[in-house]
Amino acid sequence: MTWSHYLRCLAGIFWREALRFLHQRERFLGALVRPLVWLFIFAAGFRSILGVSIIPPYQTYILYEEYIVPGLAAMILLFSGMQSSLSMVYDREMGSMRLMMVSPFPRWYLLICKLAAGALVAILQVYLFLAIAWLWDVRPPVVGYFLVFPALLLASLMLGGLGLLLSSLIRQLENFAGVMNFVIFPMFFASSALYPLWRIRDSSVVLYQICLYNPFTSAVELIRFALYGQVNLVALGWVGGALALFLGAAILGYDPARGLMQRK
């Protein structure tokens, strides 16, 4: 096996994910409409109540929409990562994933290619959402649109790795859809996507501790800081560590010799 074979495999997986993305327009619209509803309705209602306020870490007066846009961008990554992993369960039931897994390429390489392809599709949706938010007068610094790309990539890989781990534990498509509801909504609402951590701490210390150790909170904060030209080193460390943990466990789960699939 040469590098050209690995690159051809990578290009094939990317092309397959791109075609699936283009053919499944409902998936794209669903991932985009959900955060737009939160932005236009939920945030508008809070804006009429709160107006403007001082929100760390920027220590400046910003509108509520400007605060939750990074959280809604992370929401797109979360749902897209779970949908991409849902396709893994579907492919396993249909048998197409078995054809890919019996190829001469290492399984860890195939899973990483699948993860990277799904991450790029999710990032494309995030940038389209940011463009629509810009028309809604949510306009972070222009340089932030470039600086946020590494943060989006790392967060998308981490959330996609979590989805891969779940797909290795679940054998039936119906069960995966139910588990997603127990993962997505608690991760989203028990985070700083909608409210600052310091406000959550003022209302409930227990909830604050849950949000603090929620990996989705770190993803949101990493995106939020990067979008405004800053780096949150703590969030960067948490997201990187969670990525290594989820991806390592997913690779182990898809290993027929040692993983959970074989034990089942």
FISE-760436 format. One record per residue: residue number from 1; y negated, x negated, z of N, C-alpha, C in turn. Coordinates in pm, whole numbers, plus 50000, padded with zeros to 5 digits. Layout:
<sites>
  nr  n.c2  n.c1  n.c3 ca.c2 ca.c1 ca.c3  c.c2  c.c1  c.c3
 NUM     Y     X     Z     Y     X     Z     Y     X     Z
...
</sites>
This chain:
<sites>
  nr  n.c2  n.c1  n.c3 ca.c2 ca.c1 ca.c3  c.c2  c.c1  c.c3
   1 50120 49915 50000 50000 50000 50000 49875 49912 50000
   2 49786 49937 49905 49663 49861 49896 49546 49949 49940
   3 49427 49885 49949 49307 49959 49989 49274 50068 49889
   4 49305 50045 49761 49277 50148 49660 49359 50274 49685
   5 49482 50257 49732 49564 50375 49763 49504 50452 49881
   6 49457 50379 49982 49396 50446 50097 49268 50518 50058
   7 49188 50456 49971 49064 50520 49926 49095 50643 49840
   8 49199 50634 49759 49236 50749 49678 49284 50864 49766
   9 49358 50832 49870 49402 50935 49965 49281 50999 50034
  10 49186 50916 50077 49066 50967 50141 48988 51058 50048
  11 48972 51015 49922 48898 51097 49825 48970 51229 49799
  12 49103 51225 49794 49178 51348 49772 49162 51449 49885
  13 49165 51400 50008 49148 51490 50122 49005 51546 50126
  14 48907 51461 50096 48769 51508 50092 48753 51613 49983
  15 48811 51590 49868 48798 51685 49758 48866 51818 49792
  16 48979 51812 49859 49049 51934 49899 48965 52014 49997
  17 48902 51947 50094 48818 52017 50190 48694 52075 50122
  18 48638 52002 50024 48520 52052 49953 48555 52177 49873
  19 48670 52176 49805 48710 52294 49730 48736 52412 49823
  20 48799 52387 49936 48823 52495 50032 48692 52551 50083
  21 48595 52464 50107 48465 52508 50154 48394 52594 50049
  22 48404 52554 49922 48338 52629 49815 48404 52764 49790
  23 48535 52769 49807 48607 52893 49779 48603 52991 49896
  24 48579 52942 50016 48574 53030 50133 48428 53053 50172
  25 48361 53134 50093 48218 53159 50117 48196 53236 50247
  26 48293 53320 50283 48278 53396 50407 48272 53302 50527
  27 48352 53196 50524 48349 53098 50633 48213 53031 50643
  28 48154 52998 50529 48023 52935 50528 47916 53030 50580
  29 47916 53153 50531 47815 53250 50574 47831 53284 50722
  30 47955 53296 50767 47978 53327 50908 47927 53216 50999
  31 47950 53090 50958 47904 52978 51041 47753 52968 51041
  32 47688 53015 50935 47542 53003 50925 47470 53123 50985
  33 47526 53243 50967 47459 53363 51015 47455 53367 51167
  34 47562 53321 51230 47571 53328 51377 47453 53257 51445
  35 47424 53131 51417 47310 53067 51483 47175 53124 51439
  36 47167 53175 51316 47042 53234 51271 47009 53361 51349
  37 47113 53439 51382 47091 53558 51464 47039 53519 51602
  38 47098 53415 51661 47050 53367 51790 46906 53318 51780
  39 46872 53250 51671 46738 53195 51656 46634 53304 51636
  40 46663 53398 51549 46562 53497 51512 46548 53610 51614
  41 46656 53643 51684 46652 53757 51777 46647 53710 51921
  42 46744 53631 51962 46752 53587 52101 46631 53502 52139
  43 46603 53401 52056 46491 53311 52088 46357 53381 52078
  44 46344 53473 51982 46218 53545 51970 46191 53629 52094
  45 46296 53689 52149 46278 53766 52272 46236 53680 52388
  46 46295 53562 52402 46257 53471 52510 46118 53414 52487
  47 46080 53398 52362 45946 53346 52334 45840 53445 52380
  48 45866 53574 52359 45769 53674 52401 45756 53679 52553
  49 45862 53638 52624 45858 53640 52770 45804 53509 52826
  50 45856 53397 52773 45823 53267 52828 45704 53201 52761
  51 45680 53235 52633 45575 53168 52559 45608 53022 52540
  52 45530 52935 52598 45558 52792 52591 45580 52741 52733
  53 45654 52632 52743 45681 52576 52875 45708 52427 52861
  54 45700 52359 52974 45731 52216 52976 45881 52200 52993
  55 45945 52137 52896 46090 52122 52898 46122 51974 52887
  56 46187 51917 52989 46233 51778 52976 46334 51769 52861
  57 46354 51651 52800 46298 51521 52837 46165 51490 52772
  58 46110 51585 52699 45993 51552 52619 45864 51561 52700
  59 45868 51635 52813 45751 51650 52898 45629 51693 52817
  60 45652 51791 52731 45543 51843 52650 45565 51993 52633
  61 45462 52061 52590 45474 52204 52571 45540 52232 52436
  62 45656 52296 52438 45725 52331 52315 45770 52475 52323
  63 45790 52536 52207 45837 52673 52202 45986 52677 52233
  64 46033 52792 52277 46174 52805 52314 46263 52784 52192
  65 46217 52829 52073 46296 52809 51952 46322 52661 51927
  66 46219 52579 51952 46234 52436 51929 46337 52375 52023
  67 46352 52434 52139 46448 52381 52235 46592 52417 52197
  68 46615 52541 52153 46753 52584 52131 46805 52549 51993
  69 46719 52507 51900 46768 52473 51766 46875 52364 51771
  70 46858 52255 51848 46969 52157 51859 47096 52217 51916
  71 47084 52308 52012 47202 52373 52066 47272 52460 51964
  72 47193 52528 51881 47254 52610 51776 47315 52524 51666
  73 47256 52408 51641 47316 52314 51546 47452 52267 51598
  74 47460 52239 51728 47588 52202 51787 47686 52317 51783
  75 47636 52440 51791 47724 52557 51779 47791 52560 51642
  76 47716 52527 51538 47774 52523 51403 47886 52420 51398
  77 47862 52303 51457 47965 52199 51459 48089 52245 51535
  78 48068 52316 51645 48181 52364 51726 48266 52463 51649
  79 48202 52564 51589 48277 52665 51517 48341 52607 51392
  80 48270 52518 51324 48326 52458 51203 48446 52369 51237
  81 48437 52295 51348 48550 52212 51388 48673 52295 51421
  82 48652 52408 51487 48766 52494 51520 48823 52561 51395
  83 48735 52599 51302 48784 52659 51178 48863 52559 51095
  84 48817 52435 51093 48890 52331 51020 49028 52309 51081
  85 49036 52312 51212 49165 52296 51278 49253 52419 51259
  86 49189 52535 51247 49265 52657 51217 49339 52643 51084
  87 49275 52576 50989 49340 52555 50860 49461 52465 50873
  88 49461 52375 50974 49578 52290 50997 49699 52375 51039
  89 49674 52473 51126 49782 52563 51168 49832 52645 51050
  90 49738 52690 50967 49775 52769 50848 49857 52684 50751
  91 49812 52561 50726 49885 52473 50635 50024 52440 50688
  92 50036 52430 50821 50166 52401 50878 50261 52519 50860
  93 50209 52642 50871 50293 52759 50852 50333 52775 50705
  94 50240 52742 50613 50268 52756 50471 50350 52641 50416
  95 50356 52530 50488 50436 52418 50444 50361 52310 50371
  96 50233 52333 50336 50158 52233 50261 50128 52110 50346
  97 50113 52127 50478 50084 52012 50563 50204 51919 50572
  98 50325 51975 50561 50444 51890 50566 50447 51793 50448
  99 50400 51841 50332 50396 51753 50215 50302 51637 50238
 100 50190 51664 50306 50094 51557 50331 50147 51461 50437
 101 50214 51514 50538 50261 51431 50647 50379 51342 50609
 102 50454 51380 50505 50567 51296 50464 50525 51191 50363
 103 50397 51181 50333 50348 51078 50243 50362 50941 50311
 104 50355 50834 50233 50372 50700 50294 50255 50655 50379
 105 50149 50731 50384 50033 50692 50464 50059 50722 50611
 106 50003 50641 50701 50020 50667 50845 49959 50802 50884
 107 50022 50867 50978 49971 50999 51020 49833 50990 51081
 108 49808 50882 51157 49677 50869 51218 49569 50858 51112
 109 49599 50794 50999 49501 50782 50892 49476 50917 50826
 110 49582 50994 50803 49566 51127 50743 49485 51219 50833
 111 49510 51212 50963 49436 51298 51056 49288 51257 51063
 112 49262 51127 51060 49123 51082 51063 49051 51123 50935
 113 49118 51113 50820 49058 51158 50694 49028 51307 50698
 114 49122 51384 50749 49101 51528 50762 48984 51558 50856
 115 48976 51484 50964 48869 51503 51061 48734 51467 51001
 116 48727 51355 50930 48601 51312 50869 48555 51409 50761
 117 48648 51461 50681 48612 51556 50577 48555 51684 50637
 118 48619 51734 50741 48567 51853 50809 48432 51829 50872
 119 48410 51708 50925 48282 51675 50987 48169 51677 50885
 120 48191 51623 50767 48086 51623 50665 48053 51764 50618
 121 48155 51849 50607 48129 51989 50570 48045 52058 50676
 122 48074 52031 50803 47997 52092 50912 47853 52040 50913
 123 47834 51911 50888 47699 51855 50887 47616 51915 50775
 124 47677 51941 50661 47606 52006 50551 47554 52143 50595
 125 47634 52217 50667 47590 52347 50717 47477 52333 50817
 126 47481 52230 50901 47375 52209 51000 47243 52180 50931
 127 47244 52098 50829 47119 52065 50760 47062 52187 50688
 128 47147 52273 50637 47097 52396 50577 47034 52486 50683
 129 47096 52490 50801 47039 52566 50912 46904 52509 50955
 130 46893 52376 50961 46767 52313 50998 46658 52341 50895
 131 46697 52351 50768 46600 52384 50663 46547 52526 50681
 132 46637 52619 50715 46593 52757 50740 46508 52763 50866
 133 46544 52687 50969 46464 52684 51091 46326 52625 51064
 134 46316 52532 50971 46186 52475 50934 46096 52583 50876
 135 46152 52674 50798 46074 52788 50747 46032 52882 50858
 136 46103 52876 50973 46071 52958 51089 45974 52884 51181
 137 45910 52781 51128 45812 52698 51200 45871 52617 51314
 138 46000 52587 51308 46062 52494 51401 46071 52361 51327
 139 45974 52273 51351 45960 52153 51270 45953 52029 51358
 140 46068 51969 51386 46070 51841 51458 46013 51731 51368
 141 45992 51610 51421 45941 51501 51338 46032 51477 51218
 142 45970 51441 51106 46048 51420 50983 46154 51313 51001
 143 46120 51207 51076 46217 51100 51098 46338 51150 51176
 144 46319 51258 51251 46430 51312 51329 46543 51365 51241
 145 46509 51414 51121 46613 51465 51032 46706 51352 50985
 146 46657 51231 50982 46740 51116 50945 46812 51059 51067
 147 46741 51052 51180 46802 50994 51300 46910 51082 51358
 148 46905 51212 51329 47003 51303 51388 47138 51295 51317
 149 47142 51237 51199 47269 51233 51125 47379 51161 51203
 150 47357 51040 51257 47465 50977 51336 47508 51061 51456
 151 47411 51127 51520 47446 51213 51634 47530 51331 51589
 152 47493 51392 51476 47572 51503 51423 47713 51458 51386
 153 47723 51340 51325 47854 51290 51284 47943 51265 51405
 154 47890 51200 51507 47970 51170 51626 48010 51298 51699
 155 47915 51391 51712 47946 51517 51780 48046 51600 51702
 156 48032 51600 51569 48125 51677 51486 48265 51618 51493
 157 48276 51486 51494 48408 51423 51507 48470 51454 51642
 158 48388 51455 51748 48440 51484 51881 48492 51628 51890
 159 48413 51724 51841 48454 51864 51847 48571 51891 51752
 160 48570 51826 51636 48684 51839 51547 48810 51779 51605
 161 48796 51667 51680 48911 51609 51748 48970 51703 51850
 162 48883 51776 51920 48933 51877 52014 49010 51985 51941
 163 48958 52028 51827 49030 52127 51748 49164 52078 51698
 164 49170 51951 51656 49297 51893 51614 49398 51891 51728
 165 49349 51858 51847 49437 51857 51964 49494 51996 51990
 166 49409 52098 51982 49456 52235 52004 49555 52276 51896
 167 49530 52235 51771 49620 52273 51663 49757 52207 51677
 168 49762 52091 51744 49891 52026 51767 49971 52094 51878
 169 49903 52170 51962 49970 52237 52073 50016 52378 52038
 170 49962 52435 51931 49987 52576 51898 50060 52583 51765
 171 50163 52663 51761 50247 52670 51642 50217 52791 51555
 172 50166 52900 51612 50144 53021 51536 49995 53046 51517
 173 49960 53096 51399 49821 53119 51364 49756 53221 51456
 174 49829 53325 51494 49772 53429 51579 49735 53374 51717
 175 49816 53286 51770 49787 53229 51902 49664 53139 51898
 176 49645 53069 51787 49530 52979 51778 49399 53058 51780
 177 49396 53172 51712 49275 53254 51712 49241 53300 51853
 178 49341 53333 51934 49315 53374 52071 49268 53260 52158
 179 49329 53142 52140 49289 53026 52220 49146 52985 52188
 180 49105 53000 52062 48969 52963 52024 48865 53038 52107
 181 48893 53166 52137 48798 53243 52217 48789 53191 52360
 182 48898 53135 52411 48896 53080 52545 48838 52939 52549
 183 48815 52880 52435 48759 52745 52428 48615 52747 52383
 184 48585 52820 52274 48453 52815 52213 48347 52874 52306
 185 48368 52997 52350 48264 53064 52426 48238 53001 52563
 186 48342 52964 52641 48310 52893 52766 48239 52760 52742
 187 48279 52685 52639 48212 52558 52611 48066 52580 52574
 188 48040 52684 52497 47904 52707 52449 47812 52758 52560
 189 47857 52858 52634 47770 52918 52734 47758 52831 52858
 190 47861 52753 52892 47853 52662 53007 47803 52526 52961
 191 47688 52526 52896 47628 52404 52844 47477 52420 52845
 192 47409 52317 52795 47263 52320 52788 47215 52365 52651
 193 47300 52435 52576 47260 52479 52443 47149 52582 52446
 194 47149 52668 52547 47050 52776 52556 46948 52755 52666
 195 46987 52687 52772 46898 52669 52887 46900 52523 52930
 196 46787 52471 52977 46784 52333 53029 46872 52319 53152
 197 46929 52201 53169 47016 52177 53283 46943 52195 53415
 198 46816 52159 53419 46745 52170 53546 46722 52315 53585
 199 46712 52405 53485 46702 52547 53518 46837 52600 53567
 200 46945 52555 53506 47078 52597 53551 47103 52548 53693
 201 47059 52427 53724 47078 52374 53860 47001 52455 53963
 202 46885 52505 53925 46806 52587 54018 46873 52720 54050
 203 46955 52770 53956 47019 52900 53977 47158 52888 54038
 204 47234 52783 53999 47371 52768 54050 47411 52621 54041
 205 47440 52562 54155 47482 52421 54157 47621 52406 54098
 206 47710 52504 54124 47847 52497 54071 47844 52503 53918
 207 47767 52597 53864 47756 52607 53719 47692 52482 53660
 208 47598 52425 53731 47534 52301 53685 47637 52188 53674
 209 47726 52176 53772 47828 52072 53768 47925 52095 53651
 210 47959 52222 53627 48047 52253 53513 47979 52214 53382
 211 47853 52252 53368 47779 52219 53246 47763 52068 53230
 212 47744 51999 53340 47719 51856 53336 47839 51780 53281
 213 47960 51824 53315 48081 51755 53271 48145 51820 53148
 214 48077 51916 53091 48123 51979 52968 48092 51886 52850
 215 48191 51842 52772 48161 51752 52660 48068 51813 52557
 216 48067 51946 52547 47976 52009 52453 47831 51990 52495
 217 47805 51987 52626 47670 51960 52675 47623 51822 52629
 218 47710 51723 52637 47674 51589 52591 47645 51588 52441
 219 47723 51665 52365 47697 51674 52221 47561 51737 52193
 220 47529 51843 52267 47399 51909 52250 47285 51814 52284
 221 47295 51745 52397 47188 51655 52438 47174 51536 52343
 222 47285 51487 52291 47279 51378 52194 47204 51421 52069
 223 47232 51542 52020 47163 51594 51902 47017 51623 51934
 224 46990 51680 52050 46853 51717 52087 46763 51594 52096
 225 46810 51489 52161 46730 51369 52172 46709 51304 52036
 226 46817 51296 51955 46808 51230 51825 46713 51304 51731
 227 46713 51437 51739 46627 51515 51651 46480 51489 51679
 228 46449 51447 51800 46310 51416 51836 46289 51266 51854
 229 46375 51186 51788 46353 51042 51780 46386 50964 51905
 230 46477 51015 51989 46514 50946 52111 46666 50929 52117
 231 46711 50843 52207 46854 50817 52224 46891 50845 52368
 232 46989 50930 52387 47042 50960 52519 47171 50879 52536
 233 47160 50766 52605 47274 50676 52617 47389 50737 52698
 234 47355 50817 52798 47460 50882 52878 47540 50980 52791
 235 47468 51063 52715 47537 51157 52627 47616 51084 52519
 236 47562 50974 52469 47633 50894 52369 47766 50842 52424
 237 47763 50793 52548 47886 50744 52609 47988 50854 52632
 238 47942 50971 52678 48034 51082 52703 48096 51132 52573
 239 48015 51145 52468 48068 51195 52340 48167 51094 52281
 240 48132 50966 52285 48224 50864 52235 48355 50861 52311
 241 48348 50872 52443 48470 50874 52524 48554 50997 52498
 242 48488 51113 52485 48563 51236 52458 48627 51232 52320
 243 48557 51172 52223 48615 51157 52089 48743 51073 52094
 244 48738 50960 52163 48855 50874 52173 48970 50947 52243
 245 48939 51024 52347 49042 51096 52421 49106 51205 52337
 246 49022 51290 52274 49074 51402 52196 49150 51354 52073
 247 49095 51255 52003 49161 51207 51882 49292 51137 51915
 248 49292 51056 52022 49416 50990 52062 49524 51089 52100
 249 49486 51193 52174 49584 51295 52214 49633 51374 52093
 250 49543 51400 51995 49583 51473 51874 49681 51392 51791
 251 49655 51261 51776 49746 51175 51701 49882 51170 51769
 252 49882 51163 51901 50009 51166 51974 50079 51300 51957
 253 50001 51409 51956 50061 51541 51941 50123 51564 51805
 254 50069 51500 51701 50124 51515 51566 50230 51411 51534
 255 50261 51323 51629 50368 51226 51609 50501 51294 51638
 256 50589 51309 51539 50716 51382 51563 50808 51310 51659
 257 50790 51180 51678 50879 51105 51766 50837 51117 51912
 258 50705 51128 51937 50658 51128 52075 50575 51249 52110
 259 50527 51324 52009 50428 51427 52034 50486 51557 52086
 260 50395 51650 52109 50433 51780 52163 50503 51866 52058
 261 50473 51841 51929 50537 51920 51826 50689 51901 51828
 262 50731 51777 51853 50876 51749 51855 50942 51813 51976
 263 50874 51810 52091 50932 51867 52212 50947 52017 52201
 264 50859 52080 52123 50872 52224 52105 50987 52258 52011
</sites>
